[in-house]
Amino acid sequence: MRLTILGSGTATPLLDRSNAGYLLEVTNLKLLLDSGAGTIRRLLEMKFDLFDIGNIFYTHLHNDHINDLGAIIWSNNYGLKRTKQLNLYGPEGLKKYYKTLVNSLLTPKKLYFDVNVNELKNSKLKIGDVKIKTFPTRHSSTTRSIIYRFERKNKAFVYTGDTDYCKEAIEAAKNADVLMAECSTSDENKAEGHLTPSLAGKIATEAKVKKLVLTHFYPEVLKTDIVKQCRKEFSGKIILAKDKLIINI
């Protein structure tokens, strides 16, 4: 497995950090995880072909995680003339979101490719030889969010999306080779529904994770010593995500 950070930022615009977006390569599969604003540009910068992406996994429907879905559909339909089916996965509400996006906002005269929309809860999928498990969590009182676990042979990668400290995150990340966890704010400025460095580290320790990748940084947390705060709870390897970083799993 190989992970490419396409966007390590948040809703706050930062020139060097696009909104949430990640590409997980497993054998010949290219799985896109979230597609916030800037995802298409980063894919092009990293020499990825949109035609090679057949599966997109959304953690939740906040704009900084899904904004470029419309751009992906539009560019595939008119700029590139895609014919291969595109599979979308995400939480409850994704089908309604997609229907509104296509029928009320994009309104293409014709879609030249099929789009298959799947809503997940406690789900188990298999794409090629990749096993995928989903763990519902609550990002806020009104927002459903999903944690994804990807497994192939003896390797496991977990992406939390936006979440707070919870048992679901620990269960999802159990014995993972790499856990990529959001790290929106510092320990001193904890925000409801988000992780801080030490809370991400606590999840990693309790799940016995080998390597922890911290991402989804608001400007405030970038001004702090993120690694030092995480070290309060986690003694393993810590990587701070940045756009265009490639991580082997």
C-alpha positions in Angstrom: 0.0 0.0 0.0 1.1 3.6 -0.7 -0.6 6.7 0.6 -0.4 10.1 -1.1 -1.5 13.2 0.8 -3.4 15.4 -1.6 -4.9 17.7 1.0 -3.9 18.1 4.6 -5.9 21.2 5.3 -9.3 22.2 6.5 -12.1 24.7 5.8 -9.6 27.5 6.4 -7.9 28.3 3.1 -4.2 27.8 3.1 -2.0 28.1 0.0 0.1 25.1 0.8 -2.7 22.8 2.2 -5.7 21.8 0.1 -8.9 20.6 1.7 -9.0 16.9 2.8 -8.0 14.4 0.1 -5.9 11.3 0.0 -5.0 8.6 -2.5 -4.5 5.1 -1.4 -2.8 2.8 -3.9 -3.1 -0.9 -3.3 -1.7 -3.1 -6.1 -3.4 -1.8 -9.3 -6.2 0.0 -7.4 -6.3 3.7 -6.8 -8.8 4.5 -4.0 -9.6 8.2 -3.4 -10.4 9.1 0.2 -12.4 12.3 0.4 -12.2 15.0 -2.2 -12.2 18.5 -0.7 -11.4 21.6 -2.8 -8.1 21.3 -4.6 -8.1 17.5 -5.0 -8.2 17.4 -8.8 -5.3 19.9 -9.0 -3.2 17.8 -6.6 -3.9 14.6 -8.5 -2.7 16.2 -11.7 0.4 17.6 -9.9 1.2 14.1 -8.7 0.7 12.7 -12.2 -2.4 10.6 -11.4 -5.0 9.9 -14.1 -8.7 10.5 -13.1 -9.7 7.5 -15.3 -7.7 5.3 -13.0 -9.9 6.2 -10.0 -13.0 4.0 -9.9 -13.8 4.2 -6.2 -14.1 7.3 -3.9 -14.7 6.9 -0.2 -16.3 9.8 1.7 -16.0 10.0 5.5 -18.8 12.7 5.7 -20.5 15.3 3.7 -18.9 18.5 5.0 -17.8 20.7 2.1 -14.1 20.6 2.9 -14.2 16.8 2.4 -16.5 16.5 -0.6 -16.3 19.8 -2.5 -14.5 18.5 -5.6 -17.0 15.7 -6.2 -18.9 18.0 -8.6 -15.7 19.0 -10.3 -14.7 15.3 -10.7 -18.1 14.4 -12.2 -18.0 17.5 -14.5 -14.4 17.0 -15.7 -15.0 13.3 -16.3 -18.2 13.9 -18.3 -17.1 16.9 -20.5 -13.4 17.3 -20.3 -12.4 13.7 -20.4 -15.4 11.7 -21.7 -15.2 8.9 -19.1 -17.0 5.7 -19.8 -15.9 3.5 -16.8 -18.3 3.4 -13.9 -17.5 5.5 -10.8 -18.3 4.1 -7.4 -19.0 6.4 -4.5 -19.1 5.3 -0.9 -20.1 7.3 2.2 -22.4 7.7 5.1 -26.2 8.0 5.2 -27.2 11.0 3.2 -24.8 10.5 0.3 -27.5 9.4 -2.1 -29.5 12.5 -1.5 -26.4 14.7 -1.7 -25.5 13.1 -5.1 -29.0 13.4 -6.4 -29.2 17.1 -5.5 -25.7 17.8 -6.9 -26.4 16.2 -10.3 -30.0 17.0 -10.8 -30.3 20.4 -9.3 -26.8 22.0 -9.5 -24.7 20.3 -12.2 -27.7 19.4 -14.5 -25.6 17.7 -17.3 -27.5 17.1 -20.5 -26.2 13.5 -20.3 -23.9 11.5 -18.1 -21.6 9.4 -20.3 -20.7 7.1 -17.4 -22.6 5.3 -14.7 -22.3 6.4 -11.0 -23.0 3.9 -8.3 -23.7 5.5 -4.9 -23.4 3.3 -1.8 -24.3 4.3 1.8 -22.4 2.5 4.5 -22.8 1.9 8.2 -21.1 -1.2 9.8 -20.1 -2.5 6.4 -17.7 -5.0 5.0 -16.6 -4.6 1.4 -14.1 -6.2 -0.9 -12.6 -4.5 -4.0 -10.1 -6.7 -5.7 -8.0 -8.2 -2.9 -8.6 -5.3 -0.6 -10.9 -5.8 2.4 -12.7 -2.6 3.6 -14.4 -2.3 7.0 -16.4 0.8 8.0 -17.1 2.1 11.5 -19.8 4.7 12.0 -18.9 7.6 14.3 -20.4 11.0 15.1 -18.4 14.0 14.0 -21.1 16.3 15.4 -24.6 16.1 16.8 -26.0 16.4 13.2 -23.3 14.9 11.1 -22.7 11.2 10.4 -19.1 10.2 9.7 -17.3 7.0 8.8 -14.0 5.6 9.8 -12.4 3.4 7.1 -10.1 0.4 7.6 -8.3 -1.0 4.5 -6.6 -4.4 4.7 -4.6 -6.4 2.2 -2.7 -9.5 3.2 -0.9 -8.6 6.5 -1.2 -4.8 6.1 -3.8 -2.5 7.5 -4.4 1.2 7.0 -7.1 3.3 8.9 -8.4 6.8 8.1 -10.5 8.4 10.8 -12.0 11.3 8.8 -13.3 13.9 11.3 -14.1 12.4 14.7 -13.8 12.8 18.4 -12.1 10.4 20.7 -14.3 7.3 20.8 -14.3 3.5 21.1 -15.2 3.1 17.4 -11.9 4.8 16.4 -9.9 2.5 18.8 -11.7 -0.6 17.4 -11.1 0.5 13.8 -7.4 1.2 14.3 -6.6 -2.0 16.3 -3.1 -3.2 15.4 -3.0 -1.1 12.3 0.2 -0.5 10.5 -0.7 3.1 9.8 -3.5 5.2 11.4 -4.2 8.5 9.7 -6.0 10.7 12.2 -7.4 14.2 12.0 -5.7 16.7 14.3 -7.7 19.8 13.9 -6.8 21.8 17.1 -4.3 21.9 19.9 -4.7 20.3 23.3 -5.4 23.8 24.7 -8.2 24.5 22.2 -10.1 21.3 22.0 -13.1 21.5 19.6 -16.1 19.2 19.9 -16.2 16.5 17.3 -12.4 16.8 16.5 -9.2 15.3 17.8 -6.2 17.1 19.3 -2.6 15.7 19.1 -2.8 14.0 22.4 -6.2 12.5 21.8 -5.0 11.1 18.4 -2.0 9.7 20.2 -4.2 8.2 22.9 -6.3 6.4 20.2 -3.1 5.1 18.6 -1.7 3.8 21.8 -4.9 2.1 22.9 -5.2 0.5 19.5 -1.5 -0.5 19.4 -0.9 1.3 16.1 2.6 1.1 14.6 2.7 4.4 12.8 0.5 7.6 13.3 -0.1 10.1 10.6 -1.6 13.4 11.8 -3.5 15.5 9.3 -6.4 18.0 8.8 -4.7 20.9 10.5 -6.3 24.3 11.3 -3.9 27.2 11.4 -4.1 27.4 15.2 -2.7 23.9 15.7 0.1 24.5 13.2 1.5 27.1 15.5 2.0 24.6 18.3 4.4 21.7 18.8 2.1 19.0 17.5 4.6 16.2 18.0 5.3 17.2 21.6 1.6 17.2 22.4 1.1 13.8 20.7 4.1 12.3 22.6 2.1 12.7 25.9 0.2 9.6 24.8 2.0 7.9 21.9 5.6 6.7 21.7 5.6 5.3 18.2 6.5 6.9 14.9 4.6 10.2 14.2 4.4 11.7 10.7 2.9 15.2 10.2 1.0 15.2 6.9 1.7 17.8 4.2 0.4 18.0 0.7 2.2 15.8 -1.9 3.8 13.7 0.8 4.0 10.0 -0.1 3.9 7.3 2.7 4.6 3.6 2.2 2.5 1.4 4.4 
